[in-house]
Amino acid sequence: MDYAGRFAPSPSGPLHAGSVVAALASYLDARAAGGRWLVRMEDLDTPRNVEGADQLILQQMLALGFRWDGEVCYQSHRLAAYESAFLQLQAYGLVYPCGCTRKEIADSVLAIHGKFPHGERPYPGSCRAGLPAGRAAKSWRLRVDPVVVSFEDRWFGPQSQTVDKLVGDFVLRRADGLWAYQLAVVVDDAWQGVTHVVRGSDLLSSTARQILLGRMLGLPVLQYMHVPVLMDGQGRKLSKQNGAQAVQTDRPLVVLEQAWMALGFETFGADDLQTFFSGAIERWAGRFRETRLAPS
């Protein structure tokens, strides 16, 4: 199977330095393998979308020298596909309605564990056997049976997660009616023919549930690489929510070299974008030679 990678920004603001690190890693991995590199706008979370941010992101990417293959995919145009996948899971008896509020879930987790676990707050299964009397469905969850999901991350090595214990039954359709990220990303990766996912390590904990969901839908197995994320001065992930500034594309080579060094590489004296990308692709290929798909 031919290599296909993707970069999937959310149009909640312009690209910042952390976004460029993820974009550069996925771009280099695809080009080093002689593969396609796709762009997908993950614009499902409409309350967070900023008008015009999608076009600004694309302009920034072009100014930085990124060139993608095919048309840009917008998740907002793919709602019927998510509905179809949801109905497939529902026909298998794998989804159920949940009437819990966030506060009720937090209270239940606190009562069970005595404190909030680090990272995820696993859903305690309050509505698993059916909605309590007088309660209406707020969201829809995937029924997760006890299983350990293991995979090889191409950056961090062997990974495993007991999804039912660490995450619990997770949301596929949110209380506001929007499709959840976990469902949309799995459906879209399959539809676009993505074979390799390269993204920030902040999404590493999502990978096991996405693999599990893909199995339930009978979708191909992907390879994953999670690269380090940039942190701000307070030790938080550099993000739009934390006020990360837009990258200045008037000095594209400087921006790219900073992202390159953030990925653990040394500069090599590129004088222009063409020289930078050709040198970076060659060095990336030398470090990450394995691009085959994992067995199903």
C-alpha positions as CSV (number, residue, x, y, z in Angstrom):
1,M,0.0,0.0,0.0
2,D,1.3,3.5,-0.9
3,Y,2.1,5.9,1.8
4,A,-0.4,8.7,2.6
5,G,0.0,11.1,5.5
6,R,-1.9,14.1,6.6
7,F,-1.9,17.4,8.5
8,A,-5.2,18.2,10.2
9,P,-5.3,21.7,11.8
10,S,-8.4,23.2,13.5
11,P,-9.4,26.6,12.1
12,S,-9.7,28.1,15.5
13,G,-6.9,30.5,14.8
14,P,-3.7,30.9,12.7
15,L,-0.7,28.5,12.8
16,H,1.6,28.9,15.7
17,A,5.1,27.4,16.3
18,G,3.7,24.2,17.7
19,S,1.5,23.7,14.7
20,V,4.5,24.1,12.4
21,V,6.4,21.4,14.3
22,A,3.6,18.9,13.7
23,A,3.1,20.0,10.1
24,L,6.8,19.7,9.3
25,A,7.1,16.2,10.9
26,S,4.2,14.8,8.9
27,Y,5.3,16.5,5.7
28,L,8.9,15.2,5.9
29,D,7.7,11.7,6.8
30,A,5.4,11.6,3.7
31,R,8.0,13.0,1.3
32,A,10.8,10.8,2.6
33,A,8.6,7.8,1.8
34,G,7.7,9.2,-1.6
35,G,4.1,9.4,-0.5
36,R,1.2,11.8,-0.6
37,W,0.6,14.5,2.0
38,L,-2.9,15.6,2.5
39,V,-4.5,18.5,4.4
40,R,-7.7,18.2,6.4
41,M,-9.5,21.1,8.2
42,E,-10.9,19.7,11.4
43,D,-13.7,22.2,11.7
44,L,-16.4,20.1,13.4
45,D,-16.1,22.1,16.7
46,T,-18.0,25.0,15.3
47,P,-18.1,27.1,18.5
48,R,-14.3,27.3,18.4
49,N,-14.0,28.0,14.6
50,V,-12.7,31.5,13.7
51,E,-14.1,32.9,10.5
52,G,-11.4,33.0,7.8
53,A,-8.9,31.0,9.9
54,D,-8.9,28.1,7.4
55,Q,-7.7,30.3,4.5
56,L,-5.2,32.1,6.7
57,I,-3.7,28.7,7.7
58,L,-3.5,27.6,4.1
59,Q,-1.8,30.9,3.2
60,Q,0.7,30.4,6.0
61,M,1.5,26.9,4.9
62,L,2.1,28.0,1.3
63,A,4.4,30.8,2.6
64,L,6.4,28.3,4.6
65,G,6.9,26.1,1.5
66,F,4.4,23.3,2.2
67,R,2.7,21.8,-0.8
68,W,-0.1,19.3,-0.3
69,D,-1.7,16.8,-2.7
70,G,-5.3,17.0,-3.8
71,E,-8.0,19.2,-2.4
72,V,-8.3,20.3,1.2
73,C,-10.8,18.1,3.0
74,Y,-13.3,19.9,5.4
75,Q,-14.9,17.8,8.1
76,S,-18.0,20.0,8.0
77,H,-18.6,18.5,4.6
78,R,-18.5,15.0,5.8
79,L,-21.4,14.8,8.3
80,A,-23.2,12.1,6.4
81,A,-20.2,9.8,6.6
82,Y,-20.1,10.2,10.4
83,E,-23.8,9.5,10.6
84,S,-23.3,6.3,8.5
85,A,-20.5,5.0,10.7
86,F,-22.5,5.8,13.8
87,L,-25.5,3.9,12.5
88,Q,-23.2,0.9,11.7
89,L,-22.0,0.8,15.3
90,Q,-25.5,1.3,16.5
91,A,-26.7,-1.7,14.5
92,Y,-24.0,-3.8,16.2
93,G,-25.3,-2.7,19.6
94,L,-22.1,-0.8,20.3
95,V,-23.5,2.6,21.2
96,Y,-25.9,3.8,23.8
97,P,-27.4,7.1,25.0
98,C,-26.0,8.9,28.0
99,G,-27.8,11.4,30.2
100,C,-24.9,12.4,32.4
101,T,-23.7,15.9,32.8
102,R,-20.0,16.7,33.1
103,K,-20.4,17.5,36.8
104,E,-22.2,14.2,37.5
105,I,-19.4,12.3,35.7
106,A,-16.7,14.2,37.7
107,D,-18.6,13.5,41.0
108,S,-18.8,9.8,40.2
109,V,-15.1,9.6,39.3
110,L,-14.2,11.4,42.5
111,A,-16.4,9.0,44.5
112,I,-14.8,5.9,42.9
113,H,-11.2,6.9,43.0
114,G,-11.1,9.3,45.9
115,K,-9.3,11.8,43.6
116,F,-9.2,12.7,39.9
117,P,-6.9,10.4,38.0
118,H,-4.0,11.9,36.0
119,G,-5.1,12.6,32.4
120,E,-8.5,11.1,31.5
121,R,-11.5,10.9,33.8
122,P,-12.8,7.5,32.9
123,Y,-16.5,7.3,32.4
124,P,-18.0,5.1,35.2
125,G,-20.7,3.5,33.0
126,S,-23.6,5.2,34.8
127,C,-25.9,4.9,31.7
128,R,-24.5,1.7,30.3
129,A,-27.5,-0.4,31.3
130,G,-30.0,2.2,30.2
131,L,-31.0,5.8,30.9
132,P,-32.2,6.4,34.5
133,A,-36.0,7.1,34.7
134,G,-36.9,10.6,33.7
135,R,-33.5,11.3,32.1
136,A,-33.1,12.3,28.4
137,A,-30.1,11.4,26.2
138,K,-27.4,14.1,26.2
139,S,-24.7,12.3,24.3
140,W,-24.0,8.9,22.7
141,R,-21.2,6.7,23.9
142,L,-19.3,3.7,22.4
143,R,-19.5,0.5,24.5
144,V,-15.9,-0.5,25.3
145,D,-15.3,-4.0,26.5
146,P,-12.2,-5.0,28.6
147,V,-9.3,-5.1,26.1
148,V,-5.7,-4.0,26.0
149,V,-4.8,-2.1,22.8
150,S,-1.2,-2.3,21.9
151,F,0.7,-0.6,19.1
152,E,4.2,0.5,18.1
153,D,4.7,4.2,18.1
154,R,7.5,5.1,15.6
155,W,8.8,7.8,18.0
156,F,8.0,6.6,21.5
157,G,8.2,2.9,21.0
158,P,5.8,0.2,22.3
159,Q,2.5,1.5,23.7
160,S,-0.5,-0.2,25.3
161,Q,-3.7,1.1,27.0
162,T,-6.6,-0.6,28.7
163,V,-9.2,1.6,27.2
164,D,-12.1,0.5,29.4
165,K,-10.2,1.3,32.6
166,L,-8.4,4.4,31.5
167,V,-11.0,6.0,29.3
168,G,-14.2,4.0,29.6
169,D,-17.1,4.2,27.2
170,F,-16.3,7.4,25.2
171,V,-18.5,9.9,23.4
172,L,-19.2,9.6,19.7
173,R,-21.9,12.3,19.5
174,R,-21.6,15.2,21.9
175,A,-24.4,16.7,24.0
176,D,-24.5,19.7,21.7
177,G,-25.2,17.4,18.7
178,L,-21.7,17.6,17.2
179,W,-19.8,14.5,16.1
180,A,-16.9,13.8,18.4
181,Y,-13.3,14.1,17.2
182,Q,-12.6,10.4,17.9
183,L,-15.2,9.2,15.4
184,A,-14.6,11.8,12.8
185,V,-10.8,11.3,12.6
186,V,-11.1,7.6,12.3
187,V,-13.7,7.8,9.5
188,D,-11.8,10.5,7.6
189,D,-8.4,8.8,7.8
190,A,-10.0,5.7,6.2
191,W,-11.8,7.7,3.6
192,Q,-8.7,9.6,2.6
193,G,-6.6,6.5,2.4
194,V,-4.3,7.7,5.2
195,T,-1.7,5.0,6.1
196,H,0.6,6.9,8.5
197,V,-0.4,9.4,11.1
198,V,2.3,11.8,12.3
199,R,1.1,14.3,15.0
200,G,1.9,15.8,18.4
201,S,2.3,13.6,21.4
202,D,-0.6,15.3,23.1
203,L,-2.8,13.0,21.0
204,L,-0.9,9.8,22.0
205,S,-3.5,8.9,24.6
206,S,-6.2,9.1,21.9
207,T,-4.6,6.5,19.7
208,A,-5.7,3.3,21.5
209,R,-9.4,4.3,21.3
210,Q,-9.0,5.3,17.6
211,I,-7.4,1.9,16.9
212,L,-10.3,0.2,18.8
213,L,-12.9,2.2,16.9
214,G,-11.3,1.4,13.6
215,R,-11.4,-2.3,14.4
216,M,-15.1,-2.1,15.2
217,L,-15.7,-0.4,11.9
218,G,-13.5,-2.9,10.0
219,L,-11.1,-0.2,8.8
220,P,-7.4,-0.6,7.8
221,V,-4.7,-0.5,10.5
222,L,-2.5,2.6,10.5
223,Q,1.0,3.4,11.7
224,Y,1.5,6.1,14.2
225,M,4.3,8.5,15.1
226,H,3.8,11.1,17.9
227,V,6.4,13.9,18.0
228,P,7.2,16.1,21.0
229,V,5.0,19.2,21.4
230,L,6.3,22.6,22.1
231,M,5.7,24.0,25.6
232,D,5.2,27.6,26.8
233,G,7.0,29.3,29.6
234,Q,4.7,27.9,32.1
235,G,5.2,24.3,31.0
236,R,1.9,24.1,29.1
237,K,1.4,22.8,25.6
238,L,1.8,25.7,23.2
239,S,-1.7,26.1,21.8
240,K,-4.2,28.7,20.5
241,Q,-6.2,28.3,23.7
242,N,-3.1,29.3,25.7
243,G,-2.5,32.4,23.6
244,A,0.2,31.1,21.2
245,Q,1.2,33.7,18.7
246,A,0.8,33.3,15.0
247,V,4.1,32.4,13.1
248,Q,5.7,35.2,11.1
249,T,5.8,33.8,7.6
250,D,7.9,36.7,6.3
251,R,11.0,34.8,7.5
252,P,9.9,31.2,6.5
253,L,13.4,29.7,6.8
254,V,13.8,30.8,10.4
255,V,10.4,29.3,11.3
256,L,11.2,26.0,9.6
257,E,14.7,25.8,11.2
258,Q,13.2,26.4,14.6
259,A,10.7,23.6,14.1
260,W,13.4,21.3,12.7
261,M,15.5,21.9,15.9
262,A,12.4,21.3,18.1
263,L,12.3,17.8,16.5
264,G,15.8,17.1,17.7
265,F,17.8,17.8,14.6
266,E,20.7,20.1,14.1
267,T,20.7,22.9,11.5
268,F,22.6,22.2,8.3
269,G,23.1,25.7,6.8
270,A,20.2,25.8,4.3
271,D,20.1,29.1,2.3
272,D,16.6,28.8,0.9
273,L,13.4,26.8,1.2
274,Q,14.3,24.3,-1.5
275,T,17.6,23.6,0.0
276,F,16.0,23.3,3.5
277,F,13.4,20.8,2.4
278,S,15.7,18.6,0.3
279,G,18.2,18.4,3.1
280,A,15.6,17.9,5.8
281,I,13.8,15.1,3.8
282,E,17.2,13.3,3.3
283,R,18.0,13.5,7.0
284,W,14.6,12.5,8.1
285,A,14.7,9.4,5.8
286,G,18.1,8.5,7.3
287,R,16.6,8.5,10.8
288,F,13.2,6.9,10.0
289,R,13.7,4.3,7.4
290,E,10.8,2.1,8.4
291,T,7.6,3.1,6.6
292,R,5.8,-0.3,6.1
293,L,2.3,-0.7,7.4
294,A,1.9,-2.8,10.5
295,P,0.1,-6.1,9.9
296,S,-3.7,-6.3,10.4
